Amino acid sequence: MKDYIVKQGLETMKVDVLMSGAINTTSDRQFHLSLAEQYLADLVVDLGTVDSAEIVPLVRLPSISTIYQLDSVLANTQILLDEQFHKSVSSDKNKFYSAPNRDVAACLVPSVL
């Protein structure tokens, strides 16, 4: 990917900075959790809310691709939360362990419900 960006005219040094910044940002657990929260909030807006006594007509049901995306987001979120809350303390605390963040769960639960 780096070579393609350099071919577009950006200097190699700037590409390195750009790539390392993107990698650092997207490899963060908090980034993925906030992305999941945003996806769930947008999905609720798109699909709307349904009364539990109401039968949803076929045309208002989400598409199969939306269901697969939702399943993927929820599975990834479950894995990330499991890692964050239940990972054992290793010998190098700064590298492998971060204290549980209850705010993350507090933000995600209303979106899921």
Protein Blocks (a to p, Z undefined) as FASTA:
>chain_A
ZZmmmmnopafklmmmmmmmmmmmmmpmklmmmmmmmmmmmmmmmnopadfkbccdfklp
ccfklmmmmmmmmmmmmmmmmmmmmoccdfblmlmpccddfklmmmmmmmmZZ
